[in-house]
């Protein structure tokens, strides 16, 4: 994969052509099944609106949850359809009860230029996660061009992220390209000082990421449950590491004061993981204080991974990644299958 992916702008989209768009509509829902955060849907609108302006027939596929290859009603994309229609009230949007098959193919044929068909959850078929070639071919039959805008699923070798690229001219959507651009800034010559803020929990799960970033960053600021579990790294690293004390429920004002001058002089900042039990307002003060510092820091600010997006919601960042595991694997230098199969400006 080259450093600059070919985006949908490089595709010669003619009115009436069929665009198969892989979006990441795996949105969080509350106990009633209602969408609690539609950011992934909203962030996909740049690519969707571009396609509609070109008067294509837009077919969108996505996964939602882990139904393990079975048709589970609680994992239907119907609520996503309702939210998408609310976000695009002037657009005719239709819903397919499956993602492959004759009925779906007929619905695609019936689409008019500038209309959308949202397919049902691709993971209702076990062939999706198995990257089954025949299933991928059935999906590809629904489009003339394939666009992957699902960075959050780019670390999965699935039929709708990788398999379809064998059968259709393929491009990156604008959201996926934006993710690659900003996350690449962190690992390829970031402006310095480069500061990493690490929170959350499960040091064992995050150790490879910590080790990678400790070699790249100038400062590593550790908070949240991660700080309680912290053990000194047993090798020499580039970063100066500051670990918050008494940080399980929240970092203290003293820690915020200690970190403030580092944040203020930083040119690039990456934040992964909340700094306390931010869901409880009484323990959200430290996370909010640091988010405020980043908002006014003047640095390039990027947040990503796990609950980080929810923790910094309402604060101004240059980029908040839609991909949890995918973002962390990318930063660690892993090859993401969903990106490796897309062409770049320098060739594949």
N, C-alpha and C positions, 0 to 999 in steps of 0.2 A: 504494500500500500504506500502510495506517495504521500507527501505531506499535505497536498491540496487535492481534495476529492473533486471530481467533476460533478457539478450540481445540476439540478434540473434546468438551470439556465442554458446549459449546453445542449439540451434536447430540443429538437425542432418539433415543437408541439403544434399540430394543426387542429383547427376546429373539428370536433367529432372524434378525434382519436381517443383511445381508451387508455387511461393512466391507472395502473395498479399501484396504490400508495400503501406502503406498510407504515402505519402510525404506531405510537406507543400510547394506547388508551387504557393501560393498566393502572387506573386511578384508585386512590383510597376511597373506601366507603364506610359509613357509620353502621351502627348496630341494626338499623332499619333497612340497610342496603342502599341508602341515598348517597350520592357522591359528596364527599366531604371536602375535596380539593380538586378543582378542575384544571389545574395549571398545565398538566400535560396536554389536555385538549386545547386550551387557549394558546399554548406555545406552538401547536401544530398549524394554527390558522394562517401563518405566513405562507407556508407551502400550499395549503389548501386554496387560499385566495388567489395565489399565483396561477394555479391550475385552472381555476374557474374563470379568471380573466382571459385565459387562452381558449376558453370555450370547449374544453375537453369534456369527455364523459369520465367522471372520477369514481373509481371503485376503491374503497378503503378497507383494509383488513388490519386486525390487531388481535392480540391475545388479551385475556383478562383473568387474573388469578391462576390457580392450578387445578383445573377440573380433571386432570389425569386422563384425558382422552375420552371422557364421558360427557354427555349432555346434562349439565347441572344447571337448573334454572337460576340459582344465585350467581352464576358466573356469566349470565347473558349480557351482551353489550347493549341491550335495549335502553338502560338508563343513560348510557353514553350517547346513543342516538338522540334521545330527548334533549340532553344538554347541548349537543352539537346543533340541533335545530334551533334551540334558544339563542345560541351564539351567532347563528347565521339565519336570521328570520326571513330574509328575502330569497333564500336559496331552497329549491326543491330537493329534499333529502328523503331517500327511501331506505328501508331496512330489509335485509335478507335473513331468512330464518336459518340459513346455513352459509358456508363459505365456498362450497364447491357443489357441482351437480347441475342437472339440466334446468331446474327451476331458477337457479342463480344465473346461469348463462342467459336464460330468457329475460331476466330482469335487467341484465347488462345491455342486451339488445334493445330493450324498451327505453333505456335512458336517452334523454335529449341532451344536447350540448349545454354545458354549464350546470348539469345536475349531478347529484352524488348518490351512490349506493353504498351504504355501510354494511359490511358482511358480518355475520355472526362469528363468535369467538373461534379463532383458528385452533385453539387447544381442545375444542370439543372432539377433535380427531387426533388419535394417538400418532398418526403419521406426521403431524406437524413437528413434534419434538424429536421424532426419529429422523427428520429430514428425508422423508420418503420421496423418491424421485417422481413417482407417479402422482402423488399428492401435489408436489411442487409444480408439476406440469399442468395439473388441473387449475391451480391458482393462476399460473402464467397465461392460461387460455382466456382469462378474463381481461387481459390488458394487451396493449401494443408496446407500452413502455412501463418499466418498473422503477419506482422511486422509493428508496428506503429513508424514512425520517424517524426511525425508532432507535435512537441511540441507546435507550434503556434496555433494549434487547440485543444489542450488537455483540454481546459476549456469548450469545447462544447460536449454535449451529442448527438452526431450524429451517423448515421448508420455506417459510414466509420471509426469512431474513437472508438465507444463503441459497437454498435450493432453486428458487425462482430465477436467480441471476444467470443460470445456465441456459435459460430459454428466452430471455427478453433483454433488449438494451437497457442497461441499469444505470441509475444516477443517485446521488445523495440529495436528500431534501435540505432545505435551508436550516432547519433546526439541528439536524445531524451534523451538517458542516460547521455550524456555529459551535457545537459541543467540541468537535475536534480542534477547531481554531483556538478556543480559550484554554482547553486542557493541555494542548500542545505548548502553550506559553509557559506552563508550569515546569515542563521537563526539558524544554529546548531553549536555553539561554534566557531565563526569566530576568527581568529588571531587578537589580538588587539595591538594598537588602530584600531578600525573599524570606517571608515569614510564613510558617505553617502553624495553624491552630488545630490541635487534635483533641477531640472529646469522645463522648460515647462510652462504650464499654467493650469488654472482651479483648483484652490486649493480645491474646493468642491469635485471634482472627485478624487483627490489624498489624501484627508484627512485621510482615513483609512490606506493607505500605510505610510503616514507621521507619524501617531500615532504609528504604529507598529515599524517602523524603529527608531523612537525617543526613544523607550524603549530598543532597542537592541544596537544601535550604540553608539560610544563614541563622535563622532562629526557629526553634521548635517549642511551641507553647502548649503544655499538656494540661487538660482539665477534665471535668466529669468523672465518671466511674473509672475511666482509664488512668487518672492520676493516682487513685487509691491502689490500683493494681500494678503501678509502674515499678519496673526494676531497671536499674541503670544498664544501659547497653554495654556489652562487654568488649566492644571494639571502638576504635577512634572514628568519629564522624565529623563532617564539616560543621554541622549546626551546633549552636549554643542552645542547650536544652534547659527550659524552665518549667518545673512541675508545680502545679497549684497544690497548696496544702488544704486539708479538710474540704475536699472538693466533691464529695459524693452527691450531696443534694444540690449544691450550687457553689460556684467559686466565690471567694470573699472579696469585699471592696479593696482589701490590701493587695490581692492578686491582680485585680483590674488596674490598680494604680501602678503596680510593678510592670505590667504588660503595656500600659499606655504609651510610654516613650518609644518602645520598640515598634508598636503598630504605627505610630505617627511618623516615624522615619522610614518605614518600609515602602517599597515601590511595587511589590507584588505580594499578595496575601491569598493563601488557600486555606479554607476552613472545612474540616471534616468532623462531624459529630458534635452534638449539643454539649454544653459545659455543665449541665446539671439536669434536674428533673423539671425541664422547662414547661411541661404540660400543666404543672401546678404553679399558679401565679406567684406564690410566695417563694418559689425556688427558680423563678425565671429571670430574676434581676441581673445576675451575673452575665447570662447569655445575652440579655438585652443591652447591657452596658457595653459589652464587647462589640455587638452588632452595630451599635451607635458609633463607636470609635471607628469601625471599618467604613461606615457610610461616609464619614467626614475625613477619612485619611488621605484621600487623593491618590491612593494606590490602585493598581488593577486588582479587583477583588473577585474571587471565584469561590463558590461554595458548592459542595457536592457530597453525596454518599449518605445512605440511610435516612435518618430523621433530620438531617441538616436543613433541608429545604423548609420543613415545617418550623424549625427552630428560628430561622432568620426571616420568616414570612413578614412582610410589611416593611422590611429594611431594604435600602437601595444597594444592590450589588451589581457589578458589571456583568456577571453571569452566575446563575444558579442552575447547576446541572440537573437534568431530568433523569439521569441514569445513575442509580446507586452503585450496584456492583460493577456495572460497565465502566463507570467513571474511575473507580478505584483500580480496576484491572488495567485500564488505559494508562493511568499515571504510573503504575508499577512497571510499565513497559511490555505488558502482555499484548500479543497479537489478537485483535478482536475479529472473529470470523466474519461478522456482519459488515466490517469495514474492509477486510482483506479482499473480499470478492467484488468490491466496487472499483471502477477505474479511477485513476487520478490524472492530474494534468501532466504528470511525468510518466504516465503509463502505469499499468497495474503493478 
